[in-house]
Amino acid sequence: MTTTIRDIARQAGVSITTVSHVINKTRFVSAELCTRVEQAIEKLGYQPSFLGRGLRKGKSNTIGLILPDYGNPFFLRVARGINEQVQRHNYSLITCNTDEDPRQEEFYIKLLQHQRVDGFVIASALPDNNKTLISLTNSHIPLVLIDRYYKELQVDQVFSDNEAGTYRAIVYLVKLGHRAIGLLEGIPSLRPIKDRVAGYRRALQEHGIEENGKLIAQGYSQIEEGYTATEYLINNTNITAIFSTNNMMTLGALRYFKTKRIKCPEDISLIGFDDADWTTAFTPSLSVVAQQAYDMGYRASELLFRAIAKNGERPKPLHIELDTTLLIRESTVTITKNSTAGGDNANTKACNPASKKNRIVALEIQIASK
């Protein structure tokens, strides 16, 4: 049976009003009465209903966080930054995972609206013309969009400089002598992926390297698809390096390397987008474009509580673009000038593990024929 405030008052020998003032700290109550009430609460195991208390004041003291992929360490670090601010404001956090499914996201938005959350933080998979998203942005409910930038939506947003981060990584590979650089492309409809692909293309163009569409493989931001995309690049192109636009696909590439005994960076150089604890646990440690994941969550929740404090009156939207950093570790290597002639000569093929295997087989045939 649930303990009520009436039970506490009876146990402490005080009025219900006194118990309410002690719990809510809304009026001075003598130290003696406070002690009696607190002892009764402890003895009976009373748990105040913060949700009910908030609803009576027109607030639920809860924040709705909608993320696209719980399995991605990036979003877990974002969530930690958000939770830091949520706890500081004595709020609760309701977290939902959409698996990048727009229909699931729409469902969670409507569900949390019915739960009367005080605000939303969303990494959205919805297009910018989606009715549910537009309706939410036009409502009085505080909203901050993270990771995926929506230029036309007038709401607070926090996101990374994806284009510049990728550009720096590709330029670095070019300076190492790589010209046939494979790209593992994530979900193509998402703004971060579009911007990363744009950075890849800009770097090639500015360094006089003709883009080859065969060097872009779809990995759809997942490990298994990243594995398959890496397999395609290795077996069908003459790449000397791979840039992965998502850390889950980076894991897929590493899994393929391990399965096929491909040495990184001796056979293939690799740079991934986004840093994680595991990137330095591998041998070699991975070069990456690092995002400010924790800060993204922390800044987003700052903006959210700024809006909540306005009691339904939204302040002028802020769009915060966070810098990315290229971290050079051990997964890239310089290649010789003779092996970089557009990726089409015999020397470049020698950098390809599949080509190496073919050469060994040919050599064995020659020896056998002798």
KALIN-V702884 format. One record per backbone hydrogen bond with DSSP energy under -0.5 kcal/mol. NH is the residue of the N-H (numbers start at 1). CO is the residue of the C=O. E is the energy in kcal/mol with one decimal. If there is no record, write none. Layout:
((NH/CO/E) (NH/CO/E))
//
This chain:
((8/4/-1.6) (9/5/-2.1) (10/6/-2.2) (11/7/-2.4) (12/8/-2.5) (13/9/-1.3) (14/9/-2.1) (19/15/-1.9) (20/16/-2.2) (21/17/-2.1) (22/18/-2.1) (23/19/-2.4) (24/20/-2.6) (25/21/-1.4) (26/21/-0.8) (27/21/-0.5) (34/30/-2.5) (35/31/-2.3) (36/32/-2.0) (37/33/-2.5) (38/34/-2.8) (39/35/-2.5) (40/36/-2.0) (41/37/-2.5) (42/38/-2.1) (43/39/-2.5) (44/40/-2.4) (45/41/-0.9) (46/41/-1.9) (48/46/-0.5) (50/48/-1.2) (53/49/-2.4) (54/50/-2.5) (55/51/-2.7) (56/52/-1.7) (57/53/-0.7) (57/54/-0.9) (58/55/-1.3) (59/54/-3.5) (63/92/-2.4) (64/119/-2.8) (65/63/-0.6) (65/94/-3.3) (66/64/-0.5) (66/121/-2.4) (67/65/-0.6) (67/96/-3.0) (72/69/-1.4) (73/71/-0.6) (75/72/-0.9) (76/72/-1.2) (77/73/-1.9) (78/74/-1.9) (79/75/-2.3) (80/76/-1.6) (81/77/-1.6) (82/78/-1.9) (83/79/-2.8) (84/80/-1.7) (85/81/-1.1) (86/82/-2.2) (87/83/-2.6) (88/84/-1.5) (89/85/-1.6) (90/87/-1.7) (91/86/-2.7) (92/61/-2.4) (94/63/-3.1) (95/93/-0.6) (96/65/-2.8) (98/67/-2.4) (101/98/-1.5) (102/100/-0.7) (105/101/-2.1) (106/102/-2.4) (107/103/-2.0) (108/104/-2.2) (109/105/-2.4) (110/106/-2.1) (111/107/-2.5) (112/108/-2.7) (113/109/-1.8) (114/110/-2.0) (115/111/-1.5) (116/113/-1.1) (117/112/-1.8) (118/62/-2.8) (119/62/-0.5) (120/142/-2.3) (121/64/-2.4) (122/144/-2.2) (123/66/-2.4) (124/122/-0.8) (130/127/-1.9) (134/130/-2.6) (135/131/-2.6) (136/132/-2.0) (137/133/-2.4) (138/134/-1.7) (139/135/-0.5) (139/136/-0.9) (142/118/-0.7) (144/120/-1.9) (145/156/-2.5) (146/122/-2.5) (147/158/-2.1) (148/146/-3.0) (149/147/-0.6) (151/149/-0.6) (153/150/-1.0) (154/152/-0.5) (155/153/-1.7) (156/143/-0.8) (157/318/-2.6) (158/145/-2.3) (159/320/-2.4) (161/322/-2.2) (162/160/-1.7) (165/161/-1.7) (166/162/-2.0) (167/163/-2.3) (168/164/-2.3) (169/165/-1.5) (170/166/-2.5) (171/167/-2.5) (172/168/-2.1) (173/169/-1.9) (174/170/-2.5) (175/171/-2.4) (176/172/-1.1) (177/174/-1.7) (178/173/-2.2) (181/179/-1.0) (182/180/-0.6) (182/241/-3.1) (183/215/-3.1) (184/243/-2.6) (185/183/-0.9) (185/217/-2.9) (190/187/-1.7) (194/190/-2.3) (195/191/-2.6) (196/192/-2.0) (197/193/-2.6) (198/194/-2.1) (199/195/-2.0) (200/196/-2.0) (201/197/-2.4) (202/198/-2.4) (203/199/-2.0) (204/200/-1.9) (205/201/-2.5) (206/202/-2.6) (207/203/-0.8) (207/204/-0.6) (208/205/-1.6) (209/204/-2.8) (210/208/-0.6) (213/211/-0.6) (215/212/-2.2) (216/213/-1.5) (217/183/-3.0) (217/215/-0.6) (219/185/-3.7) (220/185/-1.2) (222/219/-1.7) (226/222/-2.1) (227/223/-2.2) (228/224/-2.3) (229/225/-2.6) (230/226/-2.1) (231/227/-2.3) (232/228/-2.1) (233/229/-2.2) (234/230/-2.6) (235/231/-2.2) (236/232/-1.7) (237/233/-1.4) (240/180/-2.4) (241/180/-1.2) (242/269/-2.2) (243/182/-2.9) (244/271/-2.5) (245/184/-2.1) (250/246/-1.7) (251/247/-1.6) (252/248/-1.5) (253/249/-2.5) (254/250/-2.3) (255/251/-2.4) (256/252/-2.0) (257/253/-2.5) (258/254/-2.4) (259/255/-2.5) (260/256/-2.5) (261/258/-0.7) (262/257/-2.7) (267/263/-2.6) (268/263/-1.5) (269/240/-2.2) (270/331/-2.7) (271/242/-2.1) (272/287/-1.9) (273/244/-1.4) (274/272/-0.6) (274/289/-3.5) (279/276/-1.3) (280/277/-1.1) (281/278/-1.0) (282/278/-0.9) (286/279/-2.7) (287/270/-0.7) (288/327/-1.7) (289/272/-2.2) (290/288/-0.7) (290/325/-3.5) (293/291/-1.2) (296/292/-2.3) (297/293/-1.9) (298/294/-2.6) (299/295/-3.2) (300/296/-2.0) (301/297/-2.2) (302/298/-1.8) (303/299/-2.2) (304/300/-2.1) (305/301/-2.5) (306/302/-1.7) (307/303/-1.9) (308/304/-2.4) (309/305/-1.8) (310/307/-1.1) (311/308/-1.9) (312/307/-0.5) (313/310/-1.0) (314/312/-0.9) (320/157/-3.1) (320/318/-0.6) (321/319/-0.6) (322/159/-3.3) (322/320/-0.6) (325/290/-2.0) (327/288/-3.3) (327/325/-0.7) (328/326/-0.7) (329/327/-0.6) (330/285/-1.7) (335/176/-2.4) (339/336/-1.3) (340/337/-1.5) (342/340/-2.6) (344/341/-1.2) (349/345/-1.7) (350/346/-1.3) (351/348/-1.7) (352/349/-1.3) (353/351/-0.5) (356/352/-2.3) (357/353/-2.0) (358/354/-1.8) (359/355/-2.3) (360/356/-2.1) (361/357/-2.2) (362/358/-2.4) (363/359/-2.3) (364/360/-2.3) (365/361/-1.9) (366/362/-2.1) (367/363/-2.3) (368/364/-2.3) (369/365/-2.3) (370/366/-1.3))
//
